[in-house]
Amino acid sequence: MARSDGRGVSLHLFQTIALSLVLTACASATPLACASGTSPMTKYELFLGQNIGTTGRVSDEDWRRFLADEVTPRYPDGFTVLEAAGQWRDPMGTIIAEQSRNLVVIVRDPVSELPKITAIRDTYKTRFRQDAVLFLQSQICAGF
């Protein structure tokens, strides 16, 4: 998946501001009714494709280095990585099937944590020449 977005920093700034506005709107929504022993938290998920263009793949070593350099320093208290298989339609209309990894992080304060997950997403897209990295954010109840 060759990277095709040349809009750069201004697009990133726009996306960050837009997401912050959405988060603010979500914060005023009806609070979750959490079970005893749990509290409202936010779950971030990134779906990280493993193909690089049409000929390469993110190696296990590159993946371990990415986790060590980018994810662990931002989330030293923990995260989960799930192996996945997915497919998507590229801008040319071709169906692409690929192995991927699903990074899951649970946070208490989404406003302060958003820049961290955004940095991980942006770095992955750049380092591994990804057209897109799916980002999901969910309000959940969790307890540790």
ABEGO torsion letter per residue (X at the ends): XBBABAAEAAAAAAAAAAAAAAAAAAAABBBBBBBBGBBBBBBBBBBBBABBEAABBBBAAAAAAAAAAAAAAABAAEBBBBBBBBBBBBAAGBBBBBBBBBBBBBBABAAAAAAAAAAAAAAAAAAAGBABBBBBBBBBBBBX
